[in-house]
Amino acid sequence: MRNRPILLIDDDPQSCELVTAILSIADFEVLSAPDGLSGIELARTAQPIAIILDMMMPGMDGISTLQRLRRDPVLKGIPVVGITASTDLTYTEKAFRAGAQFFLPKPFRAASLLRVVELAEDLALRDTPMHRRRRHPRHLAEVPVSCFISGHLSKASELKGKTGNVSLGGLLVLLPETLAPGTPLQLGLGLPDGPITARGRVMWRDPKPIGEGRFHHGVRLLGFKDDGGLGQYTGYLDQLEVGRTA
């Protein structure tokens, strides 16, 4: 589970259930509030990493809630993802003017929601020490990689490839097939000091193959099987950093 939760402010129970199910798969904790006033109070106590806000709620609607969030000295810096089932494009314009950083029309795909929430999380962490650590310099490195699509750990679902570069936040992976953005992966990394297991997610892909019929994929690292794996990986990055500056 990630360090800080996502707050969902939405009066639709079915929408709350769907969003919670999607984000829970990516290890987000989701808190929910049925209206703007209770959402603001919950935000003050929970300090979420991002807020998903429905624009069309009864009473205090999403725009009014967003305006109050932006006036609050404690909450004004939290990224907001606006959502609405309305086809009226003026809602989008009003949401951005009121201070939303992202917007998603309902119904939305799971991959689209995950992508936007992860962008909001990155925005919130941009100027923190944790984010600076995650933005460790990328290093050119060829590490053998075995990729399994999460939930389908069979030989048939295994793709073998190699990295093009590595960092604390993610990998550039070259694979013989393309994987869709949003695909969750279990990764086996063949580091010089021994193999480790990590969890990741495909963030982007290049549909054009390079030499040897390999396709570039950007993979975000979500975590390691154990603390030993994290320590081994960061130690490997430190070795690469020393070699680069020597």
N, C-alpha and C positions, 0 to 999 in steps of 0.2 A: 504494500500500500504506500502511496506517495505521502510526502510529509504534510501537505496542506490540502484540504478538500476543495471540491467544486460545489458552488451553491447554485441550485436551480430554483428560480422564482417563476412559478407557473401554476395556474388554477386548474389545469386539466390533469386529473389523476393518471389517465392513460399515457399522456405525453411524459409525465414524470417517471412512470414505470419504464417506458421505452428508453429514455435518456439514461436513467440509472443503470439499466441492463447493459447498454452499449459501453458506457464509460467504466463500469465495473470490470469489464473484460480487460481493459487497459490499466487496471490497478488504481483507478481513481476512486476515492471515497466521495459519494454524492450526498449532499444535504439538500433538503427541499423545503420550500415555503410556499403557501397557496396564494399569497398576495404581497403587494409591495411593502406595506408597513412591517409585517412580520419578517419579510425577507431582509429588510434593512437592519432590524434588531438582531436577526440571526447572523448577519454579516459582521456586525460589531463584535460578537462573541467568538465566532468561528474563524474570522480572518481568512476567508477562502483565497485560493490562488487565482480564481477567476469566477465570474458570475454569468450564468446563462439566464437571460431575462426575456419572458414572453411579453410582447408589445401590446397584446389585446386582452388585458385582464379587466374584470369589472372593478368599479371603485377607482383606486389609484392605478391608472394604466401604466404600461411599461415606460412610456416617455416621461411621465411625472416621477416614477420611481428612479429612472436613470438620472434625471435632473437633481433629485435629492442625494443620490449617491455621489454625484460630482461636486456637490456643495459640502459634503461631509469631509472634514479634514483627515479623518482616519481612513475612510473608504474610497476617497476620490482617485487613488492610484490603481485600484483593482481593475484589470481588463474586463470588459463586458462583451458578451456575445448576444446580440439581439436575435430573437426568433419570432416568426409570425406565420399564420396560415393565410393572411390576407394577400391578395394579388395586387393590391394598391401599392405602386412603387413609392408613393410619398412616405409610407411608413419607413422605408429604408433610408430615405433622405433625412427624415426627422430623427431617426435613431442615431445616425452619424453626427448630426448637428448637436444632439443632446450629449454626445460623448461616447457612443458605442464604438469599439474598435473593429468589431466583426459583425457579420449579419448572415443568418441562414433562413431561407424560406422553408416552411413546412409543406409537405413532408420532406424530410431530408434523408439521405443515405447514411448508414452507419459510418462509412469511411470518411464522408464529408464532415460529420460531427466530430469524429476523432481528430481529424486534421486541424480543424479550426480551434478546438479546445487545446490541442498541443501547441499551436501557434500562440494562443492566449497565455498558456503557461510559460512559454519561452519569453514572451514579452514581459511578464511579471518578474521573471528571474534575471532579466537582461543586465541589471546593474548591481546584482548581489554577488557576494563572494562565491556562492555555490555556482552561479552561472559562469563566472569567470573561470572556475575550475573546470566546468563542463566544456568550456570553449578552449580547452588545452590545444596547443598547436597540433596540426595534422602532420603525420610523419609518413613518408613513403615506406611501405613495408609489404612484402608478400608473405602472408600468413595463410596456410591451408585452412579452408572453411568447409564445414558440413552444415547445410541448412535443412531443417525440417520444418514443414508447416505445422504450427502448433495444433495439437489435437489429432494429428495424423502421423504419428511417429512410426512409420514403416519404411522398409527399404525403398518401396516404390515412390515415396514422397521425398526421398533424400536427394538433394542437389549438392554436388561437390564443386567448389570453386576456390578462389583465392582473393585476398584483399589487395587493393591498390594503394590505399592509405588507411591509417588508423588514428583515432583520437579517443579521448575519454568519453566523448559524447556519441560517437558513431564510427561507422566503417564505410569505405567505398569497396563494394564487393563485386567481383566479376563472376558471373554464373552462366552456364550453358543455355539457360532458358530465362524468359522474363517472368517476373512475379509482379502482381498488381500492387500499387501503392496501398498501404493499409494492412498488407498481409502480415500476420504475427508469425514470428519465427523462433525456433530453438536453434541456437548456434553452437557448433563445436569448433573451437579455435585451437589450432595446433601451434601453440607458442613454443619457443625454444626450450623452456624449462618444463614443458609438459602440457597436455591438453586441458582446457577449461570449458565450462558450459555457461552460456549466457542467453538471455532473452532479448529479442529485438523486434523491430517493426520496419517494414519497407516504407520509406518516405517518398522516394521517387525512383524512376527508372529511365534509362535511355533506350528507346525501341530499336535503335540502330546498332547492330553488332559491330564489335571491333575485331582485331585479329583473333584467330582461332575460334570464331563464332561465339565470343563471349559478350555478355550484355552488362553494362554498368548499372548498379543499384546503390542508392544511398540508404543505408540501414542505421536507424537510431538504436542505440543500446538502452534497454529499459532496466536491466539488472543482471546480476550474476547468481548462479546456483547457490553460492555460499561466499562468505567473507574471504576465504582463501583464494577463490577465483578472482575477486576484485583486487586483492593485494597482488596477486601474480600479474594481472593485467596492468595495473598502475606501475608496478615495478618494471615491466617490459617497456612501457611508455617512457619511464625515466631513463632507461638504458638508451633508447632511441634519441632522447633529448641530449644526453651526454655525448653520444656519438656525433650528433649534428653540430654541437658547439665546440667539440674538441679541435 
